[in-house]
Amino acid sequence: MRPRCRNPLQCRNPAVRRLYEDPAYDTSRWPPSHWRASLPAPAPAAPLTGFVRAEVAVIGAGYAGLNAALELARGHGADVVVLDAGQPGWGASGRNGGFCCIGGSKLSDRQIVARVGEGGARDFRDFQHRAIERVAGLLSRHGIAARQGPTGDICIAHSPRALKALAEDAEAKMALYGEETELIPAAALAERGLTGAGFHGAAFSPTGFPIHPLAYAEGLAGVARATGVQLYGQSPVVALAPEGQGWRLTTPQGSVLARRVLIATNGYSSDDLPPWIGGRTLPAQSAVLMTRPLSAAERRAQGFTTPIMSYDTRHLLHYFRHLPDGRFLFGMRGGISAATSAAARTAARVRDDFARMFPAWAAVPVEAEWSGFVCLTGSLAPFVGPVPGAQGLYAAFGWHGNGVAPASLGGVLAAGLIAGRPTPVPALMRIPPRRFPLPPLRRTWLRAAYAVYGLQDGALPRRAA
């Protein structure tokens, strides 16, 4: 029997159904990330108390929810309330790797073409580029000091076969999108500052840039507040029900009556708010470590000196980059369990992969380790649109571990739909995600997928004795 909750702001409501253990949803404290430690603590958003009315209520103060709220208030003159179970940026928006780049789907270009045609694929690609521009524009226009490095990203081949696939992908992207990709052969990696164990070449794309993810989220929250958005923290929505011509959202200490509602909770969604979303998302943990600042000599010793954000070609990919202050960020998939007892095992696995890929840094102290949920969907593509069969209810979710840019513009598109304006949502993103088979077994399917992908990827190089 679950012990009685003494503080409703810190305890999980029994009516809220989520896939992982309770510690993953404990909003009473921030994750121990470098991002939180490197910024001054903001004045917390107060919880909702009592009753308020609004034209639009947004659930989730991450990139999608805050962009939607800002666009609704500034661009459409709407009265907007944002509710978050924690604080702005507490979820994935404040703990990710800070890669503002092309992404949002787990589908290949060929699969996207098969689903929505070449025109639909180009529309989705255009969305991804505009999403990067959206973030860059917000940072510049509002003076948000979040950018952390140069333009571009590098995809590193983990095998000769993967390098061949990168070359084929570059040709396909030129044919379909007219985009150029620079291929970097294995022999040129060292001179480009791309030396690592098991690196067999790379591809450079001149799009995107790295950011401080929490600085962006908190800056965005400040802009939204200044625009008139009512933002409430420590206010988990524990009930959502139609009432009159709108929806009533209930929190532990208050309620909101709104004509329209946007669900923008991504990997932290509840399976019953609303029931339609149940089984359509699969939260998966991503884990990150941050080293202490590396000296110039230490960087040269490893040979990985590029300031450009990078990742590898594995199905279970690794992502990594230098920060301006010399620290090095390294991330990868997390574990299947969010129990407190599993955290040490996940951290050990991340440190081991880091040491295998960058052996010269194996003994470098790690300053911070944390994890959080990315959100996969049953259709492997993001969704922005009305919830079927629920008038006035909308959703924007499913960024597949790469949501800095697409979630930002996705929120803007959701705002346009909510405001009743003609909104060019790409066809791929208008398709409601299907449910995963046997939804209660989603973590079992994830474990099986990790096993298969691990075999396909092959082992990392062995650690030096």
GUKEVO-864566 format. One record per residue (C-alpha): residue number from 1; y, z, x. Coordinates in Angstrom, 2 decimals. Example, Ala and Ser with C-alpha at 12.3 -4.5 7.8 and 13.67 -1.06 7.14 Angstrom:
2
NODE  num        Y        Z        X
NODE    1    -4.50     7.80    12.30
NODE    2    -1.06     7.14    13.67
***
This chain:
465
NODE  num        Y        Z        X
NODE    1     0.00     0.00     0.00
NODE    2     3.43    -1.00     1.38
NODE    3     5.56     2.07     2.16
NODE    4     8.61     2.53     0.01
NODE    5    11.71     0.82     1.35
NODE    6    14.45     3.34     2.08
NODE    7    17.06     0.72     3.01
NODE    8    16.94    -2.42     0.86
NODE    9    19.05    -4.32     3.37
NODE   10    16.43    -3.89     6.08
NODE   11    13.19    -4.14     4.12
NODE   12    11.38    -7.20     2.93
NODE   13    11.47    -7.53    -0.84
NODE   14     7.93    -7.67    -2.25
NODE   15     8.99   -10.51    -4.55
NODE   16     9.87   -12.69    -1.56
NODE   17     6.82   -14.53    -0.23
NODE   18     6.84   -15.66     3.36
NODE   19     4.14   -16.93     5.69
NODE   20     4.43   -14.64     8.72
NODE   21     4.46   -10.93     9.48
NODE   22     7.46    -8.77     8.57
NODE   23     9.00    -8.43    12.07
NODE   24     9.97   -12.11    12.00
NODE   25    12.25   -11.41     9.03
NODE   26    13.82    -8.14    10.17
NODE   27    17.51    -8.91     9.84
NODE   28    18.60    -5.37    10.72
NODE   29    18.88    -6.41    14.37
NODE   30    19.61    -9.55    16.35
NODE   31    16.90   -11.23    18.42
NODE   32    17.21   -10.32    22.12
NODE   33    18.59   -13.73    23.08
NODE   34    20.90   -14.71    25.90
NODE   35    23.15   -16.30    23.30
NODE   36    23.83   -13.00    21.55
NODE   37    24.25   -11.13    24.83
NODE   38    26.72   -13.69    26.18
NODE   39    29.17   -13.49    23.26
NODE   40    31.29   -10.60    22.01
NODE   41    29.86    -9.08    18.87
NODE   42    31.70   -10.48    15.86
NODE   43    32.89    -8.44    12.91
NODE   44    29.83    -8.47    10.66
NODE   45    29.96   -10.26     7.34
NODE   46    29.83    -7.52     4.71
NODE   47    27.04    -7.48     2.12
NODE   48    27.65    -8.65    -1.40
NODE   49    28.29    -5.74    -3.75
NODE   50    28.79    -6.17    -7.46
NODE   51    29.09    -9.42    -9.38
NODE   52    30.92   -12.62    -8.43
NODE   53    31.22   -16.10    -9.91
NODE   54    31.39   -19.33    -7.94
NODE   55    31.14   -23.05    -8.46
NODE   56    28.58   -23.28    -5.67
NODE   57    26.35   -20.71    -4.00
NODE   58    24.75   -21.53    -0.66
NODE   59    21.69   -19.61     0.53
NODE   60    21.63   -19.56     4.32
NODE   61    24.49   -19.31     6.83
NODE   62    23.07   -21.66     9.45
NODE   63    24.24   -25.11    10.46
NODE   64    23.27   -26.81     7.19
NODE   65    24.59   -24.10     4.89
NODE   66    27.86   -23.57     6.75
NODE   67    28.57   -27.30     7.05
NODE   68    27.87   -27.73     3.35
NODE   69    30.13   -24.81     2.43
NODE   70    32.93   -26.04     4.68
NODE   71    32.73   -29.57     3.28
NODE   72    32.63   -28.35    -0.32
NODE   73    35.63   -26.08     0.16
NODE   74    37.76   -28.36     2.32
NODE   75    36.71   -31.80     1.13
NODE   76    36.03   -31.14    -2.54
NODE   77    38.13   -28.06    -3.33
NODE   78    35.14   -26.06    -4.53
NODE   79    34.87   -22.29    -4.83
NODE   80    31.92   -21.46    -2.56
NODE   81    29.89   -18.33    -1.83
NODE   82    27.45   -18.21     1.10
NODE   83    24.70   -15.58     1.17
NODE   84    22.61   -14.82     4.24
NODE   85    19.79   -12.33     4.72
NODE   86    21.24   -11.51     8.13
NODE   87    24.47   -12.70     9.69
NODE   88    25.78   -16.23    10.34
NODE   89    23.56   -17.76    13.01
NODE   90    20.92   -15.02    12.84
NODE   91    18.13   -17.56    12.27
NODE   92    17.29   -20.73    14.16
NODE   93    20.95   -21.77    14.34
NODE   94    21.73   -18.93    16.71
NODE   95    18.60   -18.83    18.84
NODE   96    17.63   -22.48    19.55
NODE   97    17.81   -24.29    22.89
NODE   98    21.19   -25.85    22.20
NODE   99    20.11   -29.51    22.24
NODE  100    22.57   -31.50    20.12
NODE  101    20.73   -34.80    20.15
NODE  102    18.75   -37.43    18.25
NODE  103    16.04   -35.82    16.11
NODE  104    15.10   -34.26    12.80
NODE  105    11.74   -35.91    12.14
NODE  106     8.23   -35.78    13.59
NODE  107     7.59   -39.41    12.62
NODE  108     7.52   -42.25    15.14
NODE  109     9.81   -45.23    14.62
NODE  110     6.78   -47.25    13.53
NODE  111     5.87   -44.63    10.93
NODE  112     9.44   -44.53     9.63
NODE  113     9.48   -48.32     9.26
NODE  114     6.16   -48.16     7.39
NODE  115     7.64   -45.59     4.99
NODE  116    11.14   -46.97     4.33
NODE  117    11.32   -50.38     6.02
NODE  118    13.40   -51.52     8.98
NODE  119    16.64   -51.13     7.04
NODE  120    15.72   -47.58     6.10
NODE  121    14.81   -46.81     9.70
NODE  122    18.20   -48.07    10.88
NODE  123    19.94   -45.98     8.23
NODE  124    18.14   -42.88     9.47
NODE  125    18.99   -43.73    13.07
NODE  126    22.63   -44.16    12.13
NODE  127    22.49   -40.76    10.42
NODE  128    21.24   -39.20    13.66
NODE  129    24.08   -40.70    15.69
NODE  130    26.68   -39.67    13.12
NODE  131    25.21   -36.17    13.14
NODE  132    25.92   -35.83    16.86
NODE  133    29.45   -37.08    16.25
NODE  134    29.85   -34.52    13.46
NODE  135    29.14   -31.63    15.82
NODE  136    31.33   -33.06    18.58
NODE  137    34.18   -33.50    16.11
NODE  138    33.92   -29.95    14.80
NODE  139    33.94   -28.47    18.30
NODE  140    36.95   -30.54    19.33
NODE  141    38.95   -30.23    16.12
NODE  142    38.57   -26.47    15.76
NODE  143    38.55   -25.45    19.41
NODE  144    35.02   -24.03    19.32
NODE  145    34.04   -23.42    22.96
NODE  146    30.36   -24.29    22.68
NODE  147    29.75   -27.45    24.73
NODE  148    27.76   -26.72    27.90
NODE  149    27.08   -29.97    29.74
NODE  150    27.29   -33.75    30.06
NODE  151    26.29   -36.44    27.60
NODE  152    22.71   -37.68    27.42
NODE  153    19.14   -36.44    27.41
NODE  154    16.12   -37.09    29.60
NODE  155    12.54   -37.40    28.41
NODE  156    10.09   -36.73    31.24
NODE  157     6.65   -38.37    31.26
NODE  158     3.86   -35.85    31.79
NODE  159     1.34   -38.55    32.77
NODE  160     1.26   -42.20    33.89
NODE  161     0.11   -43.14    30.39
NODE  162     3.09   -41.31    28.93
NODE  163     5.43   -43.26    31.23
NODE  164     3.95   -46.51    29.96
NODE  165     4.50   -45.29    26.40
NODE  166     8.15   -44.50    27.25
NODE  167     8.61   -48.08    28.46
NODE  168     7.08   -49.47    25.27
NODE  169     9.25   -47.15    23.19
NODE  170    12.36   -48.33    25.03
NODE  171    11.54   -51.94    24.18
NODE  172    10.92   -51.04    20.54
NODE  173    14.22   -49.17    20.27
NODE  174    16.12   -52.10    21.71
NODE  175    14.46   -54.47    19.23
NODE  176    14.93   -52.21    16.19
NODE  177    18.21   -50.41    16.90
NODE  178    19.82   -52.32    19.76
NODE  179    19.80   -49.17    21.89
NODE  180    19.38   -49.25    25.64
NODE  181    17.20   -46.70    27.42
NODE  182    17.16   -46.31    31.20
NODE  183    13.67   -45.95    32.63
NODE  184    13.38   -43.82    35.76
NODE  185    10.24   -44.47    37.85
NODE  186     8.38   -41.63    39.51
NODE  187     9.69   -42.66    42.94
NODE  188    13.29   -42.15    41.76
NODE  189    12.86   -38.71    40.20
NODE  190    13.78   -36.73    43.32
NODE  191    17.06   -38.56    43.91
NODE  192    17.99   -37.95    40.26
NODE  193    17.32   -34.21    40.56
NODE  194    14.24   -34.39    38.34
NODE  195    11.49   -32.91    40.47
NODE  196     8.83   -30.86    38.72
NODE  197     5.08   -30.43    38.85
NODE  198     3.28   -33.19    36.97
NODE  199     6.39   -35.33    36.38
NODE  200     5.53   -39.06    36.42
NODE  201     8.81   -40.74    35.51
NODE  202    11.44   -40.39    32.81
NODE  203    13.71   -42.10    30.31
NODE  204    17.44   -41.44    30.00
NODE  205    19.25   -41.85    26.68
NODE  206    23.08   -41.72    26.74
NODE  207    23.46   -39.71    23.54
NODE  208    23.90   -36.05    22.68
NODE  209    25.01   -33.02    24.67
NODE  210    24.01   -29.36    25.17
NODE  211    25.76   -26.50    23.39
NODE  212    25.84   -22.73    23.11
NODE  213    24.15   -22.64    19.69
NODE  214    25.42   -19.26    18.54
NODE  215    28.99   -20.03    19.62
NODE  216    28.82   -23.10    17.40
NODE  217    27.35   -21.17    14.46
NODE  218    29.85   -18.33    14.67
NODE  219    32.74   -20.72    15.23
NODE  220    31.66   -22.68    12.18
NODE  221    31.49   -19.48    10.13
NODE  222    35.04   -18.64    11.18
NODE  223    36.30   -22.06    10.14
NODE  224    34.52   -21.77     6.79
NODE  225    36.09   -18.37     6.13
NODE  226    39.53   -19.69     7.02
NODE  227    38.99   -22.51     4.53
NODE  228    38.33   -20.03     1.73
NODE  229    34.54   -19.75     1.74
NODE  230    33.28   -16.30     0.71
NODE  231    30.62   -15.36     3.26
NODE  232    28.30   -12.38     2.77
NODE  233    25.84   -11.04     5.32
NODE  234    22.86    -8.70     4.91
NODE  235    22.51   -10.18     1.43
NODE  236    19.02   -11.63     1.01
NODE  237    18.49   -13.48    -2.24
NODE  238    15.54   -11.73    -3.87
NODE  239    15.66   -13.54    -7.20
NODE  240    16.89   -16.94    -8.34
NODE  241    16.82   -17.88   -12.02
NODE  242    18.59   -20.31   -14.37
NODE  243    21.21   -18.72   -16.60
NODE  244    23.42   -20.59   -19.04
NODE  245    24.77   -23.71   -17.35
NODE  246    24.04   -22.41   -13.88
NODE  247    21.97   -20.07   -11.74
NODE  248    21.95   -16.33   -11.10
NODE  249    21.24   -15.22    -7.56
NODE  250    20.31   -11.56    -7.14
NODE  251    20.71    -9.60    -3.90
NODE  252    19.90    -5.91    -3.23
NODE  253    23.43    -4.79    -4.14
NODE  254    24.90    -7.59    -6.21
NODE  255    24.56   -10.95    -7.91
NODE  256    26.23   -14.34    -8.07
NODE  257    26.49   -16.68   -11.04
NODE  258    27.02   -20.24    -9.81
NODE  259    26.91   -23.65   -11.46
NODE  260    25.14   -25.17    -8.47
NODE  261    23.03   -23.76    -5.65
NODE  262    22.07   -25.11    -2.23
NODE  263    18.99   -23.74    -0.48
NODE  264    19.51   -24.08     3.28
NODE  265    17.09   -21.52     4.71
NODE  266    14.81   -23.93     6.62
NODE  267    12.08   -22.06     8.53
NODE  268    13.08   -18.73     6.97
NODE  269    12.61   -19.92     3.38
NODE  270    10.66   -17.93     0.83
NODE  271     7.76   -19.69    -0.87
NODE  272     9.01   -18.62    -4.29
NODE  273    12.77   -19.16    -4.11
NODE  274    12.32   -21.49    -5.90
NODE  275     8.57   -21.94    -6.51
NODE  276     9.00   -25.70    -5.92
NODE  277     9.51   -25.10    -2.21
NODE  278     6.23   -23.20    -1.89
NODE  279     3.81   -24.91     0.46
NODE  280     6.22   -27.70     1.38
NODE  281     7.42   -26.04     4.59
NODE  282     5.53   -24.88     7.64
NODE  283     7.48   -22.49     9.86
NODE  284     6.37   -22.74    13.49
NODE  285     7.53   -20.49    16.30
NODE  286     9.42   -21.81    19.28
NODE  287     9.78   -19.47    22.26
NODE  288    12.45   -19.41    24.96
NODE  289    13.07   -17.71    28.28
NODE  290    16.28   -17.56    30.29
NODE  291    16.35   -16.89    34.03
NODE  292    19.04   -15.11    35.95
NODE  293    21.58   -17.48    37.56
NODE  294    19.96   -19.67    40.20
NODE  295    21.69   -20.22    43.52
NODE  296    22.38   -23.74    44.77
NODE  297    19.67   -23.22    47.40
NODE  298    17.15   -22.22    44.74
NODE  299    17.96   -25.31    42.72
NODE  300    17.50   -27.52    45.76
NODE  301    14.22   -25.81    46.63
NODE  302    12.71   -26.91    43.33
NODE  303    14.52   -30.22    43.23
NODE  304    15.37   -30.01    39.54
NODE  305    19.15   -30.06    39.70
NODE  306    20.26   -32.36    36.88
NODE  307    22.73   -30.84    34.43
NODE  308    21.38   -33.14    31.69
NODE  309    19.27   -31.55    28.96
NODE  310    15.61   -32.51    29.33
NODE  311    12.22   -32.32    27.65
NODE  312     8.74   -33.72    28.24
NODE  313     6.44   -36.13    26.41
NODE  314     3.76   -33.64    25.43
NODE  315     2.90   -33.21    21.77
NODE  316     3.39   -29.49    22.49
NODE  317     6.60   -30.25    24.29
NODE  318     8.61   -28.20    26.73
NODE  319    12.41   -28.33    26.75
NODE  320    14.66   -27.11    29.55
NODE  321    18.14   -27.29    31.01
NODE  322    20.57   -25.67    33.40
NODE  323    23.47   -23.70    31.96
NODE  324    26.96   -23.95    33.48
NODE  325    26.64   -20.45    34.96
NODE  326    23.42   -21.32    36.84
NODE  327    20.90   -19.84    34.44
NODE  328    17.91   -21.97    33.46
NODE  329    16.59   -22.23    29.92
NODE  330    12.94   -23.08    29.29
NODE  331    11.38   -23.35    25.85
NODE  332     8.09   -24.35    24.23
NODE  333     5.93   -23.67    21.21
NODE  334     5.41   -20.03    20.32
NODE  335     2.40   -18.24    18.90
NODE  336     0.65   -18.23    15.55
NODE  337     1.47   -14.57    14.92
NODE  338     4.88   -12.94    14.50
NODE  339     3.46    -9.43    14.80
NODE  340     5.17    -7.21    17.34
NODE  341     1.92    -6.97    19.30
NODE  342     1.86   -10.76    19.78
NODE  343     5.27   -11.00    21.44
NODE  344     4.04   -10.01    24.90
NODE  345     1.25   -12.60    24.80
NODE  346     3.68   -15.33    23.83
NODE  347     6.12   -14.33    26.56
NODE  348     3.34   -14.39    29.16
NODE  349     2.32   -17.88    28.07
NODE  350     5.88   -19.15    28.32
NODE  351     6.30   -17.65    31.79
NODE  352     3.03   -19.21    32.91
NODE  353     4.00   -22.70    31.74
NODE  354     7.41   -22.29    33.36
NODE  355     5.81   -21.32    36.68
NODE  356     3.38   -24.24    36.53
NODE  357     6.10   -26.81    35.91
NODE  358     8.71   -25.31    38.26
NODE  359     6.64   -23.52    40.93
NODE  360     9.57   -22.85    43.26
NODE  361    11.04   -20.63    40.55
NODE  362     7.85   -18.78    39.65
NODE  363     9.18   -15.51    41.04
NODE  364    12.72   -15.84    39.68
NODE  365    13.47   -12.91    37.34
NODE  366    13.69   -13.65    33.64
NODE  367    16.69   -12.07    31.93
NODE  368    15.90   -12.76    28.29
NODE  369    12.99   -13.88    26.10
NODE  370    13.07   -14.59    22.38
NODE  371    11.60   -16.76    19.67
NODE  372    12.32   -18.10    16.20
NODE  373    11.10   -20.48    13.55
NODE  374    11.50   -24.21    13.39
NODE  375    10.65   -25.86    10.07
NODE  376     8.10   -28.63     9.56
NODE  377     7.56   -30.29     6.19
NODE  378     4.49   -31.77     4.60
NODE  379     6.04   -35.22     5.02
NODE  380     7.20   -34.70     8.63
NODE  381    10.75   -35.67     7.64
NODE  382    13.84   -33.71     6.56
NODE  383    14.85   -33.45     2.94
NODE  384    18.35   -33.44     1.45
NODE  385    18.62   -33.73    -2.30
NODE  386    18.22   -32.19    -5.74
NODE  387    15.19   -30.02    -6.40
NODE  388    13.06   -31.96    -8.90
NODE  389    13.10   -30.50   -12.39
NODE  390    15.81   -27.92   -11.65
NODE  391    19.27   -29.12   -12.64
NODE  392    22.01   -27.83   -10.39
NODE  393    19.61   -26.77    -7.63
NODE  394    19.68   -28.58    -4.28
NODE  395    17.95   -28.19    -0.92
NODE  396    18.49   -29.24     2.70
NODE  397    15.72   -28.35     5.15
NODE  398    13.02   -29.60     7.50
NODE  399    14.73   -30.38    10.82
NODE  400    11.48   -30.22    12.82
NODE  401    12.74   -28.21    15.77
NODE  402    15.77   -30.35    16.46
NODE  403    18.33   -29.39    13.87
NODE  404    21.61   -28.80    15.70
NODE  405    22.95   -32.25    14.81
NODE  406    20.91   -33.36    11.76
NODE  407    21.23   -30.04     9.94
NODE  408    24.99   -30.21    10.45
NODE  409    25.41   -33.64     8.88
NODE  410    22.63   -32.87     6.41
NODE  411    24.80   -30.07     5.06
NODE  412    27.69   -32.48     4.65
NODE  413    25.48   -34.91     2.71
NODE  414    24.23   -32.08     0.51
NODE  415    27.83   -31.15    -0.24
NODE  416    28.55   -34.70    -1.37
NODE  417    25.58   -34.67    -3.73
NODE  418    26.56   -31.29    -5.15
NODE  419    30.12   -32.51    -5.71
NODE  420    28.81   -35.54    -7.58
NODE  421    30.22   -38.04    -5.09
NODE  422    28.44   -41.23    -3.95
NODE  423    26.60   -40.01    -0.85
NODE  424    24.60   -42.24     1.53
NODE  425    21.57   -40.03     2.14
NODE  426    19.04   -42.08     4.15
NODE  427    16.02   -43.11     2.09
NODE  428    13.69   -41.21     4.42
NODE  429    15.50   -37.97     3.61
NODE  430    15.59   -38.50    -0.14
NODE  431    11.81   -38.30    -0.51
NODE  432    10.73   -34.80    -1.64
NODE  433     8.24   -33.40     0.89
NODE  434     4.66   -33.14    -0.26
NODE  435     2.83   -29.83    -0.17
NODE  436     0.52   -28.99     2.67
NODE  437    -3.13   -28.86     1.55
NODE  438    -4.23   -25.33     0.66
NODE  439    -0.80   -23.83     1.49
NODE  440    -2.09   -20.28     2.19
NODE  441    -4.00   -21.78     5.14
NODE  442    -0.95   -23.37     6.79
NODE  443    -1.18   -21.16     9.86
NODE  444    -4.84   -22.12    10.19
NODE  445    -3.86   -25.81    10.10
NODE  446    -1.20   -25.10    12.70
NODE  447    -3.70   -23.40    14.98
NODE  448    -6.04   -26.38    14.65
NODE  449    -3.21   -28.82    15.37
NODE  450    -2.25   -26.89    18.49
NODE  451    -5.84   -27.07    19.72
NODE  452    -6.06   -30.83    19.17
NODE  453    -2.65   -31.53    20.67
NODE  454    -3.46   -29.34    23.66
NODE  455    -6.56   -31.42    24.38
NODE  456    -4.59   -34.64    24.02
NODE  457    -1.80   -33.41    26.29
NODE  458    -4.12   -32.20    29.01
NODE  459    -3.70   -29.17    31.22
NODE  460    -0.57   -28.37    33.16
NODE  461    -0.79   -28.40    36.97
NODE  462    -2.42   -25.30    38.39
NODE  463    -0.24   -22.52    39.71
NODE  464    -0.02   -22.19    43.45
NODE  465    -2.09   -19.37    44.88
***
